[in-house]
Amino acid sequence: MNDTLLGDHTEHVLCLYYTDDSRKDELAERNKQEYGVKYRYWKSDSDTLKGKYSKEFLDKLPEDERKHFTTQKKLIEFKDGKGKLILRQKSKEKQD
């Protein structure tokens, strides 16, 4: 979860990662009960990397912040000598 709120927003986003959306209802209910988290929708990591966000969310942002979210990103993975993943992070795609 990102602890920094954008502008005058009052809500945070909690991202839960799983291989697909098969457990989205279970995870939404569990997090609502345990943490009081409101479920909005499921989105793939691929869509996040492509900069796909809801119009509702993007319309609330100033132009410069909107560009941050809609800029396509790529994943950078670091693996140890045995091929085990040790770090995975997002990086902005280079603009031509």
C-alpha positions as CSV (number, residue, x, y, z in Angstrom):
1,M,0.0,0.0,0.0
2,N,1.2,3.5,-0.8
3,D,1.1,5.7,2.3
4,T,1.2,9.0,0.4
5,L,-2.1,10.5,-0.6
6,L,-2.4,12.4,-3.9
7,G,-3.7,15.9,-3.7
8,D,-6.8,16.1,-1.6
9,H,-7.6,12.4,-1.9
10,T,-8.7,10.6,1.2
11,E,-8.3,6.9,0.1
12,H,-5.4,4.6,-0.3
13,V,-5.0,1.7,-2.7
14,L,-4.1,-1.8,-1.5
15,C,-2.7,-4.0,-4.3
16,L,-3.0,-7.7,-3.8
17,Y,-1.1,-9.9,-6.2
18,Y,-2.2,-13.4,-7.3
19,T,-1.8,-15.3,-10.6
20,D,-5.3,-14.5,-11.8
21,D,-8.6,-13.1,-10.6
22,S,-10.0,-16.4,-9.3
23,R,-9.7,-15.4,-5.6
24,K,-10.8,-11.7,-6.0
25,D,-14.1,-12.2,-4.2
26,E,-12.5,-14.1,-1.3
27,L,-9.7,-11.6,-1.0
28,A,-12.1,-8.7,-1.1
29,E,-14.3,-10.1,1.6
30,R,-11.3,-11.1,3.9
31,N,-9.7,-7.7,3.6
32,K,-13.0,-5.9,4.2
33,Q,-13.6,-8.0,7.4
34,E,-10.0,-7.8,8.7
35,Y,-8.9,-4.3,7.6
36,G,-12.1,-2.4,6.6
37,V,-10.8,-2.2,3.0
38,K,-13.4,-1.3,0.4
39,Y,-13.1,-3.4,-2.8
40,R,-13.3,-1.5,-6.0
41,Y,-12.3,-3.9,-8.8
42,W,-9.7,-6.4,-9.9
43,K,-7.0,-5.4,-12.4
44,S,-4.1,-7.4,-13.8
45,D,-0.5,-6.4,-13.2
46,S,-0.2,-6.2,-17.0
47,D,-2.9,-3.5,-17.2
48,T,-1.1,-1.6,-14.4
49,L,2.2,-1.7,-16.4
50,K,0.4,-0.5,-19.5
51,G,-1.0,2.5,-17.5
52,K,-4.6,1.4,-17.6
53,Y,-6.6,3.1,-14.8
54,S,-10.3,3.9,-14.5
55,K,-11.6,7.2,-16.0
56,E,-13.1,7.9,-12.6
57,F,-9.6,7.8,-11.0
58,L,-7.8,9.6,-13.8
59,D,-10.3,12.4,-13.9
60,K,-9.6,13.3,-10.3
61,L,-5.9,13.9,-11.0
62,P,-4.1,17.0,-12.2
63,E,-2.6,16.5,-15.7
64,D,1.0,16.0,-14.4
65,E,-0.1,13.3,-12.0
66,R,-2.3,11.6,-14.6
67,K,0.8,11.3,-16.9
68,H,2.7,9.5,-14.1
69,F,0.0,6.8,-13.9
70,T,-0.7,6.4,-17.7
71,T,3.0,6.2,-18.7
72,Q,3.8,2.6,-19.8
73,K,6.1,0.8,-17.4
74,K,8.2,-2.3,-17.6
75,L,9.2,-4.9,-15.0
76,I,12.8,-5.3,-14.1
77,E,13.7,-8.6,-12.4
78,F,16.8,-9.5,-10.5
79,K,17.6,-13.1,-9.9
80,D,20.3,-14.8,-7.9
81,G,22.9,-17.2,-9.3
82,K,20.4,-20.1,-9.1
83,G,17.7,-18.2,-11.0
84,K,15.6,-17.4,-7.9
85,L,13.8,-14.1,-8.1
86,I,15.2,-11.7,-5.5
87,L,13.7,-8.4,-6.6
88,R,11.0,-7.2,-9.0
89,Q,10.3,-3.6,-9.6
90,K,8.6,-1.3,-12.1
91,S,10.4,1.1,-14.2
92,K,9.1,3.8,-16.7
93,E,9.6,2.9,-20.3
94,K,12.0,5.3,-22.0
95,Q,10.3,7.9,-24.2
96,D,11.7,8.5,-27.7
